[in-house]
Amino acid sequence: MDTIMPEPRACWVAGTPEQGETTATVTHPYDGSPVADAAVPGDQQVERAVQAASAAAATMRGTPARTRSAALATLATRLRDREEEITELITAECGTPITRTPAEVAQAAAFCEAAAETAPCGTGSAHRHPAAQDRPAAWVTTRPAPRGPVLGIGSSGAPLWVAVRHAASALAAGAPIVLKPAQRAPLSALLLGEMLADAELPTGWFSVLPTGHEATRALAADPRLPVVLASGAGSTGDRIAAAAGRKPVTHDGGGLGTAVVLSDWPDLARAAERVAAAGTAPGGVTSRATQRVIVEEPVADEFVALLSEAVRQRRTGSPYDDAVDVGPLPDEDAAGGVTDAIAEATAAGALVRAGGTRDGAVVEPTVLSGVDSGVALWERPVTGPVLAVRVAGSADEAYALAGHTPDGSAAGVFTRDTRRALHACERIDARSVTIGDVSAFSGELCAAGTAGEAGAEGVRAMVDALLADRRTVFLAEAGTELG
């Protein structure tokens, strides 16, 4: 494909577009063709951005919620107005099939709208402490306040969605945001910077800095950025957490999604289609994509055959082809990591029922049965379109296999039995359990913009992670009685 941006895309330092000390070329994951150059800020530019965020924190905390709400509503409008441009950009930089990218834009806009509604919330509470011994009577008020400027670290799998989620959450909470997009896919976040500037945010409220790994670790460790929002898990998440030290680090993606299919489910073909879509769309890189599948023994043979056929029907190829379901991974190294995980599983006795190979950065959608509990595909998130299947002798055994999941994971249970459904919710240790479908926070549902993460509940969870309760004590003897 031709380069779509002849000039380097500027970074944003304290709300101002600037060229960097160097540039980085973004290439298309499918064929390696150049997409655009992005400005990479130098150390002094990064320092100015952090200083501006720190200086703006107190002022931003005191800004009326309606001001931040209006900015978020404006951002939602800008996203929808520029949908066609943004969708092409996402496909160009991260290889998401062109038919899927409008959903990412719609989901991002919906999150901004929900955040605009959330911004005025959080008025706090008050309660009275009566006098006791040497303690005077008092009123104590508790109100949420932002912990301070936020560092948001992006993703190459859903670059716009993650950047918008971090930025909109910080704005709703009343905290400055320093966005650090993924090195391989910074263009969507840089375009978001342009739209944030269009919202006329004050100096210091946002920066977008496509820095390298060393500068990212320094940002994570910087005490002036007391909260870190990260996307992804595994070794990347571990490195971020290690650099952040004792700071709160919120991982908003990379969980290990599980699907449980019980023998009472009447439409196994439909269940297979839903699991296949959740485990492979758009390339297995969606936040909390379904990876593990547990099927009850009476229907195991039939379901595995149906699932394998459904996965074979998932088309790979150029993400600009409307018929393509599964796009490339960010690069060949990422794809190689997936095929290495497949090889590990087969060496331990798993059988490949569909797929199992790759071509460049494209991994063929894959189903493996008989996956051992000790291998990577079962124990941790593997970013790729792979489904690992195990058979359970009973519903209780299925729940036990699904019971322990990494933080942020979700599960879907296919059952029509109310008792079994309630038991599943008790036994499966996941953040979310969906009955009758794959997880609402997984794979295709996220790609279609229907997941709850874009609604009020998802926004509230993100915003709450950026706030801390602050108490004010009014002593009655000091003449500050509130009663």
CORKA-V279845 format. One record per backbone hydrogen bond with DSSP energy under -0.5 kcal/mol. CO is the residue of the C=O (numbers start at 1). NH is the residue of the N-H. E is the energy in kcal/mol with one decimal. If there is no record, write none. Layout:
BEGIN
co->CO nh->NH e->E
co->CO nh->NH e->E
END
This chain:
BEGIN
co->5 nh->37 e->-0.5
co->9 nh->39 e->-2.8
co->11 nh->13 e->-0.5
co->11 nh->18 e->-2.5
co->12 nh->14 e->-0.6
co->12 nh->208 e->-2.2
co->13 nh->16 e->-1.3
co->16 nh->13 e->-2.8
co->18 nh->11 e->-2.2
co->22 nh->40 e->-3.0
co->24 nh->26 e->-0.5
co->24 nh->38 e->-2.9
co->26 nh->35 e->-3.4
co->26 nh->36 e->-1.2
co->28 nh->32 e->-2.7
co->33 nh->28 e->-3.2
co->35 nh->4 e->-1.4
co->35 nh->5 e->-1.2
co->36 nh->26 e->-3.4
co->37 nh->9 e->-3.0
co->38 nh->24 e->-2.3
co->39 nh->41 e->-0.6
co->40 nh->21 e->-1.1
co->40 nh->22 e->-1.7
co->42 nh->46 e->-2.3
co->43 nh->47 e->-2.5
co->44 nh->48 e->-2.2
co->45 nh->49 e->-2.0
co->46 nh->50 e->-2.3
co->47 nh->51 e->-2.6
co->48 nh->52 e->-2.3
co->49 nh->53 e->-2.2
co->50 nh->54 e->-2.5
co->51 nh->55 e->-2.5
co->52 nh->56 e->-1.9
co->53 nh->57 e->-0.9
co->55 nh->59 e->-0.5
co->56 nh->60 e->-2.9
co->57 nh->61 e->-2.2
co->58 nh->62 e->-1.2
co->60 nh->63 e->-1.2
co->64 nh->67 e->-1.1
co->64 nh->68 e->-1.3
co->65 nh->69 e->-2.8
co->66 nh->70 e->-2.1
co->67 nh->71 e->-1.8
co->68 nh->72 e->-2.0
co->69 nh->73 e->-2.2
co->70 nh->74 e->-2.2
co->71 nh->75 e->-2.1
co->72 nh->76 e->-2.2
co->73 nh->77 e->-1.9
co->74 nh->78 e->-2.4
co->75 nh->79 e->-2.3
co->76 nh->80 e->-1.9
co->77 nh->81 e->-2.6
co->78 nh->82 e->-1.7
co->80 nh->83 e->-1.3
co->82 nh->86 e->-2.5
co->83 nh->87 e->-2.9
co->84 nh->88 e->-1.8
co->85 nh->89 e->-1.7
co->86 nh->90 e->-2.6
co->87 nh->91 e->-2.1
co->88 nh->92 e->-2.1
co->89 nh->93 e->-2.3
co->90 nh->94 e->-2.4
co->90 nh->95 e->-0.5
co->90 nh->96 e->-0.6
co->91 nh->95 e->-1.4
co->97 nh->100 e->-2.4
co->97 nh->101 e->-1.2
co->98 nh->102 e->-0.6
co->100 nh->103 e->-0.9
co->100 nh->104 e->-1.0
co->101 nh->105 e->-1.8
co->102 nh->106 e->-2.5
co->103 nh->107 e->-2.5
co->104 nh->108 e->-2.1
co->105 nh->109 e->-2.5
co->106 nh->110 e->-2.4
co->107 nh->111 e->-2.0
co->108 nh->112 e->-1.9
co->109 nh->113 e->-2.1
co->110 nh->114 e->-2.4
co->111 nh->115 e->-2.6
co->112 nh->116 e->-2.2
co->113 nh->117 e->-1.4
co->114 nh->118 e->-1.6
co->115 nh->119 e->-2.2
co->118 nh->121 e->-2.2
co->125 nh->142 e->-3.2
co->127 nh->140 e->-3.0
co->128 nh->130 e->-0.6
co->129 nh->138 e->-2.6
co->132 nh->135 e->-2.9
co->134 nh->136 e->-0.6
co->135 nh->132 e->-2.2
co->137 nh->476 e->-2.5
co->137 nh->477 e->-0.5
co->138 nh->129 e->-3.6
co->139 nh->141 e->-0.5
co->139 nh->474 e->-3.5
co->140 nh->127 e->-2.2
co->141 nh->472 e->-2.4
co->142 nh->125 e->-2.7
co->143 nh->470 e->-2.8
co->145 nh->468 e->-2.5
co->149 nh->227 e->-1.1
co->150 nh->152 e->-0.6
co->150 nh->178 e->-3.0
co->151 nh->153 e->-0.6
co->151 nh->229 e->-3.3
co->152 nh->154 e->-0.5
co->152 nh->180 e->-3.5
co->158 nh->162 e->-2.5
co->159 nh->163 e->-1.7
co->160 nh->164 e->-3.0
co->161 nh->165 e->-2.4
co->162 nh->166 e->-2.3
co->163 nh->167 e->-2.6
co->164 nh->168 e->-3.1
co->165 nh->169 e->-1.6
co->166 nh->170 e->-2.1
co->167 nh->171 e->-2.4
co->168 nh->172 e->-2.4
co->169 nh->173 e->-2.0
co->170 nh->174 e->-1.3
co->170 nh->175 e->-2.9
co->176 nh->150 e->-3.0
co->177 nh->179 e->-0.6
co->177 nh->207 e->-1.5
co->178 nh->152 e->-2.6
co->179 nh->181 e->-0.5
co->179 nh->209 e->-3.2
co->180 nh->154 e->-2.9
co->182 nh->185 e->-0.8
co->186 nh->190 e->-2.0
co->187 nh->191 e->-2.2
co->188 nh->192 e->-2.1
co->189 nh->193 e->-1.8
co->190 nh->194 e->-1.3
co->191 nh->195 e->-1.8
co->192 nh->196 e->-2.6
co->193 nh->197 e->-2.2
co->194 nh->198 e->-1.7
co->195 nh->199 e->-1.0
co->196 nh->201 e->-0.9
co->197 nh->200 e->-2.0
co->202 nh->205 e->-1.8
co->205 nh->177 e->-2.3
co->206 nh->15 e->-1.1
co->207 nh->179 e->-3.0
co->208 nh->12 e->-2.3
co->208 nh->210 e->-0.5
co->209 nh->211 e->-2.2
co->212 nh->216 e->-2.0
co->213 nh->217 e->-2.4
co->214 nh->218 e->-1.9
co->215 nh->219 e->-2.2
co->216 nh->220 e->-2.5
co->217 nh->221 e->-1.6
co->218 nh->222 e->-1.0
co->219 nh->222 e->-0.6
co->222 nh->225 e->-1.9
co->226 nh->248 e->-0.7
co->227 nh->151 e->-2.7
co->228 nh->230 e->-0.6
co->228 nh->250 e->-2.7
co->229 nh->153 e->-3.3
co->230 nh->252 e->-2.7
co->233 nh->236 e->-0.8
co->233 nh->237 e->-0.9
co->234 nh->238 e->-2.2
co->235 nh->239 e->-2.3
co->236 nh->240 e->-2.1
co->237 nh->241 e->-2.6
co->238 nh->242 e->-2.4
co->239 nh->243 e->-2.2
co->240 nh->244 e->-2.3
co->241 nh->245 e->-1.2
co->244 nh->247 e->-1.5
co->248 nh->228 e->-2.0
co->248 nh->250 e->-0.5
co->249 nh->251 e->-0.6
co->250 nh->230 e->-3.1
co->250 nh->252 e->-0.6
co->255 nh->257 e->-0.8
co->257 nh->291 e->-2.7
co->257 nh->292 e->-2.3
co->258 nh->412 e->-2.3
co->259 nh->294 e->-3.0
co->260 nh->262 e->-0.6
co->260 nh->414 e->-3.4
co->261 nh->296 e->-2.7
co->262 nh->265 e->-1.7
co->266 nh->268 e->-0.7
co->267 nh->271 e->-2.0
co->268 nh->272 e->-2.5
co->269 nh->273 e->-2.1
co->270 nh->274 e->-2.3
co->271 nh->275 e->-2.5
co->272 nh->276 e->-2.6
co->273 nh->277 e->-2.2
co->274 nh->278 e->-2.4
co->275 nh->279 e->-1.8
co->276 nh->280 e->-0.8
co->277 nh->280 e->-0.6
co->277 nh->281 e->-1.7
co->278 nh->290 e->-1.1
co->282 nh->327 e->-2.3
co->284 nh->384 e->-0.8
co->286 nh->289 e->-1.5
co->289 nh->257 e->-1.5
co->291 nh->388 e->-3.2
co->292 nh->259 e->-2.5
co->293 nh->390 e->-2.4
co->294 nh->261 e->-2.9
co->295 nh->392 e->-2.4
co->296 nh->299 e->-1.5
co->297 nh->300 e->-1.4
co->297 nh->301 e->-0.5
co->299 nh->303 e->-2.6
co->300 nh->304 e->-2.9
co->301 nh->305 e->-1.8
co->302 nh->306 e->-2.1
co->303 nh->307 e->-3.1
co->304 nh->308 e->-2.4
co->305 nh->309 e->-1.9
co->306 nh->310 e->-2.4
co->307 nh->311 e->-2.4
co->308 nh->312 e->-2.0
co->309 nh->313 e->-1.3
co->311 nh->314 e->-1.5
co->313 nh->315 e->-0.7
co->315 nh->325 e->-2.0
co->315 nh->326 e->-2.6
co->318 nh->321 e->-2.1
co->319 nh->98 e->-3.4
co->320 nh->322 e->-0.6
co->321 nh->324 e->-1.9
co->325 nh->327 e->-0.5
co->326 nh->317 e->-0.7
co->331 nh->335 e->-1.9
co->332 nh->336 e->-2.7
co->333 nh->337 e->-1.9
co->334 nh->338 e->-1.3
co->335 nh->339 e->-2.1
co->336 nh->340 e->-2.0
co->337 nh->341 e->-1.7
co->338 nh->342 e->-2.1
co->339 nh->343 e->-2.3
co->340 nh->344 e->-2.2
co->341 nh->345 e->-2.0
co->342 nh->346 e->-2.4
co->343 nh->347 e->-2.2
co->344 nh->348 e->-1.1
co->345 nh->350 e->-2.3
co->346 nh->349 e->-1.4
co->351 nh->353 e->-0.6
co->351 nh->369 e->-2.5
co->354 nh->367 e->-1.9
co->357 nh->364 e->-2.8
co->359 nh->362 e->-2.0
co->361 nh->329 e->-2.9
co->361 nh->363 e->-0.6
co->362 nh->359 e->-2.8
co->362 nh->364 e->-0.5
co->364 nh->356 e->-0.9
co->366 nh->387 e->-2.2
co->367 nh->353 e->-3.1
co->367 nh->354 e->-1.4
co->368 nh->389 e->-3.1
co->369 nh->351 e->-2.4
co->372 nh->375 e->-1.3
co->375 nh->378 e->-1.3
co->375 nh->379 e->-1.8
co->376 nh->380 e->-2.4
co->382 nh->384 e->-1.4
co->384 nh->386 e->-2.1
co->385 nh->366 e->-2.4
co->387 nh->368 e->-2.5
co->387 nh->389 e->-0.5
co->388 nh->293 e->-3.0
co->389 nh->370 e->-0.8
co->389 nh->371 e->-1.8
co->390 nh->295 e->-2.2
co->392 nh->297 e->-2.8
co->394 nh->398 e->-2.0
co->395 nh->399 e->-2.6
co->396 nh->400 e->-2.1
co->397 nh->401 e->-2.3
co->398 nh->402 e->-2.0
co->399 nh->403 e->-0.9
co->403 nh->405 e->-0.6
co->403 nh->429 e->-1.8
co->406 nh->409 e->-1.8
co->409 nh->431 e->-1.9
co->409 nh->432 e->-0.7
co->410 nh->258 e->-2.0
co->411 nh->434 e->-2.7
co->412 nh->260 e->-3.0
co->413 nh->415 e->-1.0
co->413 nh->436 e->-3.7
co->414 nh->262 e->-2.0
co->416 nh->418 e->-0.7
co->417 nh->421 e->-2.5
co->418 nh->422 e->-2.6
co->419 nh->423 e->-2.2
co->420 nh->424 e->-2.4
co->421 nh->425 e->-1.9
co->422 nh->426 e->-1.4
co->423 nh->427 e->-2.4
co->424 nh->428 e->-2.6
co->427 nh->429 e->-0.6
co->428 nh->430 e->-1.7
co->429 nh->405 e->-0.8
co->432 nh->411 e->-2.6
co->434 nh->413 e->-3.2
co->434 nh->436 e->-0.5
co->439 nh->442 e->-1.4
co->442 nh->445 e->-1.5
co->442 nh->446 e->-0.7
co->443 nh->447 e->-2.2
co->444 nh->448 e->-1.9
co->445 nh->450 e->-2.1
co->445 nh->451 e->-0.7
co->446 nh->449 e->-1.6
co->451 nh->454 e->-1.6
co->452 nh->455 e->-1.8
co->452 nh->458 e->-1.1
co->455 nh->459 e->-2.4
co->456 nh->460 e->-2.7
co->457 nh->461 e->-2.1
co->458 nh->462 e->-1.8
co->459 nh->463 e->-3.0
co->460 nh->464 e->-2.7
co->461 nh->465 e->-1.1
co->463 nh->466 e->-1.8
co->464 nh->467 e->-1.2
co->466 nh->147 e->-2.5
co->468 nh->145 e->-2.2
co->470 nh->143 e->-2.3
co->472 nh->141 e->-2.8
co->472 nh->474 e->-0.5
co->473 nh->475 e->-0.7
co->474 nh->139 e->-2.4
co->475 nh->478 e->-0.8
co->475 nh->480 e->-1.5
co->476 nh->479 e->-1.8
END
